[in-house]
Each structure stands twice: as C-alpha cells, then as structure tokens.
Amino acid sequence: MFLHNFKYTFKVLLKKKILIFWTILWPLILGTMFYLAFANINNSEKLDTINLGVVDNQEYINDKVLSETLKMMGDKNNESHLFNISYGNEEKINKLLEEKEISGYIIKDENTKVVIKENGINQTIIKYVVDEIYEYEALTTIIIENSVKENLKLGTNPDVNKIHNEIMSEINNNKSYLKEISKKDMNYMVIEFYTLIAMTALLGALITSEVVSNYLANINKKGARVTLAPVNRMTILLGGLLSCFIVQAFAIGILLTYTTLILNVDYGSRFDLVILLSLVGSLAGNSLGLVAGSMTFKNENSRVGLVMSVTMLGCFLAGMMGVSMKYIIDKNMSIINLFNPANMITDGFYALYYYDNLDRFWFNIGSLLILSIILLTISYILMRRKKYDSI
C-alpha cells in the first residue's frame, strides 16, 4: 500500500502545473532577477574597505587576539586588509559615528560590543568579523591552557607570552578565514541566493499540503475513499511525503544547476554540503506542508495563503529582502530565528562560507531534522483525530 500510494501521488503531482510553477519556475525567475539586480553592485563594492572605529581603552589593549587581529586587518599592506581603523576614546569615536565617518565601532569592557547607528551590509560584516575573531580567541585560550599544563607535567616553567606569540604568528600565517570574511561581494549576491534556496525548499509545503488535502474526507471523494480504507494513517503520510520530497529535490537540483552553471553563483568549495543542507531544508518544507494540509480550511486559497505567508515571512526574517534584517533579529529577538526554518537553512549556509569548523552547520542540520519530525508528528495527530458523522 505504501508503494501504491507513493506512485499514485507522484503521478498526480506531475500533472499539477500551478505547483510546478511555484516550486520550479518561480525560483528560477526570482534567481534571474537577483542576478540582474546585484551583479553590478558587487562589481562596484568589491574593492571597498570599511571605516571602523575602535575605542582603544586598556581592556582592548589587553585583549591581544582582538587588538592584533584588527591591527592586521587594518594594515593596508596586508592581503587581509578590510578596515580603515580610527582609534580614540569613546567620545571621539562616538562623534565619528554620529558624523557618519565610520560604519560602526568596537568597544571592549566586560564584553565586546559592536555599536552602530544604522543597519547595513558594512555593519553586518563588522559583527561577523568580531564573532569570528572570538572563535579563534576561544581556540587560543584552550591551546595556551593545554600548553601550560603540558609544560608543568614535564617540570618546565611555561612561557605564556612565547606560547601566545607563536599562536598569533600561526593565525597570521593562516589567513584563510580572514580572506573569506573579506569577500564582501558575496553578501550582496550569494546571501540572496542562500535565502532563495531556503524559499524554494519551504515552498515544497505547497506540494505536500495539496497532497494531504486529498486524504481528507470533507474535501473530496478521494479523501472519503482513503478514510474508509483499512490503512494506517502514518503509512499514507510517509508515502505522500516521499513522493513530494523527490519532486522537491528535483526542483532544488534544477535551481542549483541553473544558478551555478548559468548565473555563475559561487557557493564555495563545500558544494556537497550545500546540496545536503538544501535537501534537509526541503524535508522541513514538505513536513510543514503536511501540517498545513492536515488543518481544516474552507477553501484551497486559505491553505495556500497560510503556506505562502509562513514561507515569505520566514525568508524575510532570514534576510531575503535585506541582509541586515537577519542581524537585527539575531541581535534583538534571537528566539524567533531559532524556530525559523528559513533561518536554519541560511544560517547553515553562512556557517559553510564563514567558518572552517562545521559545528554550527551540523547544529542547523540537526535542528531542521528535529523540526521535520515534530511537524510530521503533529500532522499525524491532526489526521488521526479527524472524525466524520457521515462520509
């Protein structure tokens, strides 16, 4: 029965022209519009550096990883040059910010703060650079502590300053992470394509919501026959989900092929993980559609409207209509993006682009899988509890 339901659903989906448009053709059209809109911006912004202020108080001076890395990124003769840095006390730097001489500034006290006057791409880059630096600082601290312990075990007196200088020299020689951050052109185009992939993945909810609606007795006659059949509801759901996932995976494949080969979008060296994240995101989108389809709506437009609203709102909060929006939400209402599947997908792409460590990437993969299981369970409960006075 599982295979029969799978094949039947798959054939039905291929005949739904409006669904094919929204899941395959619309992302290609939108991707082309993104390319035309952002290609020239990338060329004009590619060589620009960012004006950054730094409050050089004692706390900042004592933070060697932060101060020395920023010094390196502010050196015009360094290949990792990204910032034109202005140093001074807080009053002086704040005045520069008010006069818009700098995009933002960094102040170090108990914590490191990034202070901005307005949101934009430069402010977002500053925030990501600081986050990246502190990942390396955490790594430095662990290495120093382990080196000190090893020296104590050997009975030698550890030279902490020497160990620290060696680590900083190694970081200076390995500038790969700074080069990746310095690729500001990706923030305009590639991030938009990240959100486009997220939108395409979540639009798979349209397919599954349509399929599930065919299983409901109060919607059509096919649903009445399915309701009367002695078949477990979970078997029906999984068969429909698999067929929808294959169709959605095909749509994602077309989008990735088109943007890579035709639009020349560079998704980085880990393209296999880009595909994996896209497929897991599609599973989350299909699972979302199961829930939407399991709900009782008076007409099809209400169901489609719910799916489109959830998808587009999620993509908006993840940065589709402006990269800085993701930063605003992460900073002020981070709880929202923790449950936003579009953000989980785009954040996973960010992790692939910005970080050598894949912990953040796998966290987003795990979050999407957990979300998919939760949504599948909810849809099963909703369908199982449906009862009818007559069919």
GIJOSUL-V227965 format. One record per backbone hydrogen bond with DSSP energy under -0.5 kcal/mol. NH is the residue of the N-H (numbers start at 1). CO is the residue of the C=O. E is the energy in kcal/mol with one decimal. If there is no record, write none. Layout:
BEGIN
nh	co	e
NH	CO	E
NH	CO	E
END
This chain:
BEGIN
nh	co	e
5	1	-2.5
6	2	-2.3
7	3	-2.7
8	4	-2.4
9	5	-2.4
10	6	-2.3
11	7	-2.1
12	8	-2.0
13	9	-2.3
14	10	-1.6
15	11	-0.6
15	12	-1.0
16	13	-1.5
17	15	-1.3
20	16	-2.0
21	17	-2.2
22	18	-1.9
23	19	-2.2
24	20	-2.1
25	20	-1.3
26	21	-3.4
28	24	-1.1
29	25	-2.4
30	26	-2.8
31	27	-2.6
32	28	-2.0
33	29	-1.9
34	30	-2.3
35	31	-2.3
36	32	-2.3
37	33	-2.1
38	34	-2.5
39	35	-1.9
42	38	-2.2
43	39	-1.6
44	40	-1.8
45	41	-1.9
46	42	-1.4
48	45	-1.3
50	82	-2.6
52	50	-0.7
52	84	-2.3
53	104	-2.4
54	86	-2.6
55	106	-2.5
56	54	-0.9
56	88	-1.3
57	55	-1.7
61	57	-2.1
62	58	-2.5
63	59	-1.1
64	62	-1.6
67	63	-2.7
68	64	-2.6
69	65	-1.8
70	66	-2.3
71	67	-1.9
72	68	-1.9
73	69	-2.2
74	70	-1.2
75	72	-0.9
76	74	-0.6
78	75	-1.8
81	78	-1.8
82	73	-2.9
83	73	-2.0
84	50	-2.8
85	83	-0.7
86	52	-2.6
88	54	-1.4
93	89	-2.4
94	90	-2.6
95	91	-1.7
96	92	-1.8
97	93	-1.8
98	94	-2.3
99	95	-2.0
100	97	-1.4
101	96	-2.9
102	96	-0.8
103	51	-3.0
104	51	-0.7
105	115	-2.3
106	53	-2.4
107	113	-2.2
109	107	-0.5
109	111	-2.7
113	107	-2.8
113	111	-0.6
115	105	-3.0
115	113	-0.6
117	103	-0.5
124	120	-1.8
125	121	-2.1
126	122	-2.2
127	123	-1.9
128	124	-2.2
129	125	-2.6
130	126	-2.2
131	127	-2.2
132	128	-2.4
133	129	-2.6
134	130	-2.0
135	131	-1.1
136	132	-1.6
137	133	-2.0
138	134	-2.1
139	135	-1.7
140	136	-2.7
141	137	-2.6
142	138	-1.9
143	139	-2.3
144	140	-2.7
145	141	-2.5
146	142	-2.3
147	143	-2.4
148	144	-2.6
149	145	-2.2
150	146	-2.1
151	147	-2.2
152	148	-2.3
153	149	-2.0
154	150	-1.5
155	152	-0.8
156	151	-2.4
158	156	-0.7
160	158	-1.0
163	159	-2.2
164	160	-2.7
165	161	-2.5
166	162	-2.1
167	163	-2.1
168	164	-2.5
169	165	-2.1
170	166	-1.9
171	167	-2.5
172	168	-2.4
173	169	-1.9
174	170	-1.9
175	173	-1.0
179	175	-2.5
180	176	-2.0
181	177	-1.7
182	178	-2.0
183	179	-0.6
183	180	-1.0
184	182	-2.4
186	183	-1.3
187	184	-1.4
188	184	-0.6
188	185	-0.9
189	185	-1.5
191	186	-2.1
193	189	-1.8
194	190	-2.0
195	191	-2.0
196	192	-1.6
197	193	-2.3
198	194	-2.1
199	195	-2.6
200	196	-2.5
201	197	-2.6
202	198	-2.3
203	199	-2.0
204	201	-1.0
205	202	-2.1
206	203	-1.8
207	203	-0.6
208	204	-1.9
209	205	-2.4
210	206	-1.5
211	207	-2.1
212	208	-2.8
213	209	-1.6
214	210	-0.8
214	211	-1.0
215	212	-2.2
216	213	-1.1
219	216	-1.5
220	216	-1.4
224	220	-1.2
225	221	-2.0
226	222	-2.3
227	223	-2.4
228	224	-1.7
229	225	-1.2
231	229	-2.2
236	232	-1.6
237	233	-2.6
238	234	-2.7
239	235	-2.0
240	236	-2.2
241	237	-2.8
242	238	-2.4
243	239	-1.8
244	240	-2.1
245	241	-2.5
246	242	-2.1
247	243	-1.8
248	244	-2.4
249	245	-2.7
250	246	-1.9
251	247	-1.8
252	248	-2.4
253	249	-2.3
254	250	-2.1
255	251	-2.2
256	252	-2.7
257	253	-2.3
258	254	-2.7
259	255	-2.7
260	256	-1.9
261	257	-2.6
262	257	-0.6
262	258	-1.8
263	258	-1.8
265	259	-2.9
267	265	-0.8
271	269	-0.7
273	270	-0.5
274	270	-1.5
275	271	-2.2
276	272	-2.0
277	273	-2.6
278	274	-2.1
279	275	-2.3
280	276	-2.4
281	277	-2.4
282	278	-1.8
283	279	-2.0
284	280	-1.8
285	281	-2.2
286	282	-2.8
287	283	-2.2
288	284	-2.1
289	285	-1.8
290	286	-1.4
291	287	-1.4
292	288	-2.1
293	289	-2.8
294	290	-1.5
295	291	-0.9
295	292	-0.6
297	295	-0.7
302	299	-0.6
303	299	-1.0
304	300	-2.6
305	301	-2.6
306	302	-1.9
307	303	-2.1
308	304	-2.7
309	305	-2.3
310	306	-2.5
311	307	-2.4
312	308	-2.7
313	309	-2.3
314	310	-2.1
315	311	-2.3
316	312	-2.3
317	313	-2.3
318	314	-1.1
319	316	-1.2
320	315	-2.6
322	319	-0.8
325	322	-1.7
326	322	-0.6
326	323	-0.9
327	323	-0.8
328	324	-2.3
329	325	-2.5
330	326	-2.7
331	327	-2.0
332	328	-2.5
333	329	-2.2
336	333	-1.9
337	333	-0.7
338	334	-1.2
339	335	-0.7
339	336	-1.1
340	337	-0.5
341	339	-0.8
344	340	-2.1
345	341	-1.9
346	342	-2.4
347	343	-3.1
348	344	-1.5
349	345	-1.7
350	346	-2.4
351	347	-2.2
352	348	-1.6
353	349	-2.0
354	350	-3.3
355	351	-1.7
362	358	-2.7
363	359	-1.9
364	360	-1.7
365	361	-2.0
366	362	-2.7
367	363	-2.2
368	364	-2.2
369	365	-2.1
370	366	-2.5
371	367	-2.5
372	368	-2.2
373	369	-2.2
374	370	-2.4
375	371	-2.6
376	372	-2.4
377	373	-2.2
378	374	-2.3
379	375	-2.5
380	376	-2.0
381	377	-2.2
382	378	-2.6
383	379	-2.2
384	380	-2.5
385	381	-1.7
386	383	-0.9
END
